Amino acid sequence: MATLVSPSLLAADFLNLHNDVKMINESDADWLHLDIMDGVFVPNISFGFPVIEAVAKECTKPLDVHFMIVNPERYIAQTAKTGAMMMNVHYEACTHLNRTIHEIHDAGMKAGVTLNPSTPICMLEDVIEDIDMVLLMSVNPGFGGQAFIENTIKKVERLRKMIDESSSHALIEVDGGVQETTAPRLVKAGVDVLVSGSYIFKANDPKAVIRSLKQIK
């Protein structure tokens, strides 16, 4: 399977979102990654449903929505209403993860589960066959532009093994510090979906950067 690329809207120019979404529409990007932060689960606040709904009206790519918030299950119906393709929730934020996964599916979306850098993949053993994607954070969530955590490579390899040895069809996504040196190593380790923010949106030619990430094998 070709590498999927999901540019992170968090690094876009919020005074010119229309132009950045237009760029994404015209690019080889597969999805658009939206980071929702509440200032509680993570120390930062990003944006909420008014922005998601506005972007959904203009974006022709599937929306990959990543909730870095407490009690994300409260927003399943509202997220589905925006037309989001993927609702990604943190393992650390969900007391009843199995129920949340099934509620996301029942709402018509794919279900993703995110792990913080310090959370081991073994915590997903009992839900790995129920989820569509695992997002491994390769930085501590809450801020863009952080340095890549090296242990992520080994973590991807362990997760790839877990998925391959089960009947799971879950994709592996990685977010944080994804650029020209880390992306090839991640894909080699078994990553299916690359999330990249500043590396794409701050580039002189974002479309060329997206194209280069997609060509990694």
C-alpha positions as CSV (number, residue, x, y, z in Angstrom):
1,M,0.0,0.0,0.0
2,A,1.2,3.5,-0.9
3,T,2.1,5.8,2.0
4,L,-0.8,8.0,3.0
5,V,-0.2,11.6,3.9
6,S,-2.4,13.6,6.3
7,P,-1.2,17.2,6.6
8,S,-1.9,18.8,10.0
9,L,-4.1,21.9,9.9
10,L,-2.6,23.1,13.2
11,A,0.4,24.4,11.2
12,A,-1.7,26.2,8.6
13,D,-2.1,30.0,8.4
14,F,-5.4,30.6,10.3
15,L,-5.8,34.0,8.7
16,N,-5.7,32.3,5.3
17,L,-7.3,28.9,6.0
18,H,-9.3,29.1,2.7
19,N,-6.0,29.3,0.7
20,D,-4.4,26.5,2.7
21,V,-7.4,24.2,2.4
22,K,-7.4,24.9,-1.4
23,M,-3.8,23.9,-1.5
24,I,-4.6,20.6,0.3
25,N,-7.5,20.0,-2.2
26,E,-5.1,20.5,-5.1
27,S,-2.3,18.4,-3.6
28,D,-1.6,14.7,-3.5
29,A,-2.6,14.6,0.2
30,D,-4.9,11.7,1.2
31,W,-6.5,13.2,4.3
32,L,-6.5,16.4,6.3
33,H,-5.5,16.0,10.0
34,L,-7.4,18.2,12.5
35,D,-6.0,18.4,16.1
36,I,-8.6,19.4,18.7
37,M,-7.1,20.5,22.0
38,D,-9.0,21.5,25.2
39,G,-6.3,23.0,27.4
40,V,-7.1,20.2,30.0
41,F,-5.9,16.9,28.5
42,V,-3.1,18.8,26.8
43,P,-1.7,22.2,27.9
44,N,-2.8,24.0,24.7
45,I,-6.1,25.0,23.1
46,S,-6.4,24.8,19.3
47,F,-9.9,25.1,17.7
48,G,-13.3,23.5,17.9
49,F,-16.4,22.7,15.8
50,P,-16.9,26.1,14.1
51,V,-13.5,25.6,12.4
52,I,-14.1,21.9,11.7
53,E,-17.5,22.7,10.1
54,A,-16.0,25.5,8.0
55,V,-13.1,23.3,6.8
56,A,-15.5,20.4,6.1
57,K,-17.5,22.6,3.7
58,E,-14.4,23.5,1.6
59,C,-12.1,20.4,2.0
60,T,-12.4,17.7,-0.6
61,K,-10.1,15.3,1.3
62,P,-11.4,13.0,4.1
63,L,-11.1,14.6,7.6
64,D,-8.8,12.8,10.1
65,V,-10.0,14.3,13.4
66,H,-7.7,13.8,16.4
67,F,-9.3,14.7,19.8
68,M,-6.7,15.6,22.5
69,I,-9.5,16.3,25.0
70,V,-11.0,14.7,28.1
71,N,-14.3,12.8,27.5
72,P,-14.2,12.8,23.7
73,E,-17.2,10.5,23.6
74,R,-19.4,13.5,24.3
75,Y,-18.7,14.7,20.8
76,I,-19.2,11.6,18.7
77,A,-22.5,12.6,17.2
78,Q,-21.4,16.2,16.6
79,T,-18.2,15.0,14.9
80,A,-20.1,12.6,12.7
81,K,-22.4,15.4,11.7
82,T,-19.5,17.3,10.2
83,G,-18.9,14.4,7.8
84,A,-15.5,13.4,9.4
85,M,-14.1,10.2,8.1
86,M,-12.0,9.3,11.2
87,M,-12.5,10.1,14.8
88,N,-9.3,9.5,16.8
89,V,-9.5,9.4,20.6
90,H,-6.7,9.0,23.2
91,Y,-6.4,5.8,25.1
92,E,-5.5,7.9,28.1
93,A,-8.7,10.0,27.9
94,C,-11.2,7.2,27.6
95,T,-12.4,5.3,30.6
96,H,-14.6,3.0,28.5
97,L,-12.6,2.7,25.4
98,N,-14.3,-0.3,23.9
99,R,-17.7,1.4,24.2
100,T,-16.3,4.6,22.6
101,I,-14.9,2.7,19.7
102,H,-18.2,1.0,19.0
103,E,-20.1,4.3,19.4
104,I,-17.8,5.9,16.8
105,H,-18.5,3.0,14.4
106,D,-22.3,3.2,15.0
107,A,-22.1,6.9,14.1
108,G,-20.7,6.0,10.7
109,M,-17.0,6.9,11.2
110,K,-13.8,5.0,11.3
111,A,-12.4,4.7,14.8
112,G,-8.8,5.5,15.7
113,V,-7.0,5.3,19.0
114,T,-4.0,7.4,19.9
115,L,-1.2,6.6,22.3
116,N,1.0,9.1,24.1
117,P,4.8,8.5,23.9
118,S,4.9,6.9,27.3
119,T,1.9,4.6,26.8
120,P,2.9,1.1,25.7
121,I,1.2,-0.6,22.8
122,C,0.2,-3.6,24.9
123,M,-2.6,-1.4,26.3
124,L,-4.4,-2.0,22.9
125,E,-4.2,-5.8,22.9
126,D,-7.9,-6.2,23.7
127,V,-9.2,-3.6,21.2
128,I,-6.7,-3.9,18.3
129,E,-9.2,-6.0,16.2
130,D,-11.9,-3.4,16.7
131,I,-10.1,-0.3,15.5
132,D,-9.3,1.1,12.1
133,M,-6.2,3.0,13.0
134,V,-3.6,3.5,15.8
135,L,-2.0,6.9,16.0
136,L,1.4,6.9,17.8
137,M,2.5,10.3,19.1
138,S,6.1,10.8,18.3
139,V,6.1,14.0,20.4
140,N,4.3,14.8,23.6
141,P,0.9,16.2,22.4
142,G,-0.1,19.8,22.8
143,F,2.4,21.8,20.8
144,G,3.6,21.8,17.2
145,G,7.3,21.8,16.1
146,Q,8.7,19.5,18.8
147,A,11.7,17.2,18.3
148,F,11.0,13.6,17.2
149,I,11.1,11.0,20.0
150,E,13.5,8.2,18.8
151,N,11.9,5.4,20.6
152,T,8.9,5.8,18.3
153,I,10.7,3.7,15.6
154,K,10.8,0.6,17.9
155,K,7.3,1.3,19.0
156,V,6.1,1.2,15.4
157,E,7.9,-2.1,14.8
158,R,6.2,-3.6,17.9
159,L,2.8,-2.4,16.8
160,R,3.3,-3.6,13.3
161,K,4.0,-7.1,14.7
162,M,0.9,-7.0,17.0
163,I,-1.3,-6.0,14.1
164,D,0.2,-8.7,11.7
165,E,-0.2,-11.4,14.3
166,S,-3.9,-10.6,14.9
167,S,-6.8,-10.4,12.6
168,S,-6.7,-6.5,12.8
169,H,-6.6,-4.4,9.7
170,A,-5.7,-1.3,11.6
171,L,-3.5,1.3,9.9
172,I,-0.5,2.8,11.8
173,E,-0.3,6.6,11.8
174,V,2.5,8.7,13.3
175,D,2.3,12.4,14.3
176,G,5.1,14.6,15.5
177,G,8.5,15.6,14.0
178,V,7.7,13.9,10.6
179,Q,10.1,15.3,8.0
180,E,12.6,14.3,5.4
181,T,14.9,12.3,7.7
182,T,12.3,10.7,10.0
183,A,9.6,9.8,7.4
184,P,11.6,7.1,5.5
185,R,12.6,5.4,8.8
186,L,8.9,5.4,9.9
187,V,7.7,3.9,6.7
188,K,10.4,1.3,6.8
189,A,9.3,0.4,10.4
190,G,5.7,-0.1,9.2
191,V,3.9,3.2,9.2
192,D,1.0,3.6,6.8
193,V,0.0,7.2,7.4
194,L,2.3,10.2,8.0
195,V,1.0,13.3,9.7
196,S,3.1,16.4,9.1
197,G,2.5,20.0,10.0
198,S,5.2,22.6,9.9
199,Y,7.3,20.6,7.5
200,I,4.5,20.8,4.9
201,F,2.8,24.2,5.6
202,K,6.0,26.2,6.2
203,A,7.6,24.9,3.0
204,N,8.2,27.0,0.0
205,D,6.4,24.4,-2.1
206,P,4.0,22.5,0.2
207,K,2.6,20.4,-2.7
208,A,6.0,19.2,-3.6
209,V,6.7,18.2,0.0
210,I,3.4,16.2,0.2
211,R,4.4,14.5,-3.1
212,S,7.8,13.6,-1.7
213,L,6.3,12.1,1.4
214,K,3.9,10.0,-0.7
215,Q,6.7,8.6,-2.7
216,I,8.5,7.1,0.3
217,K,8.5,3.3,0.2
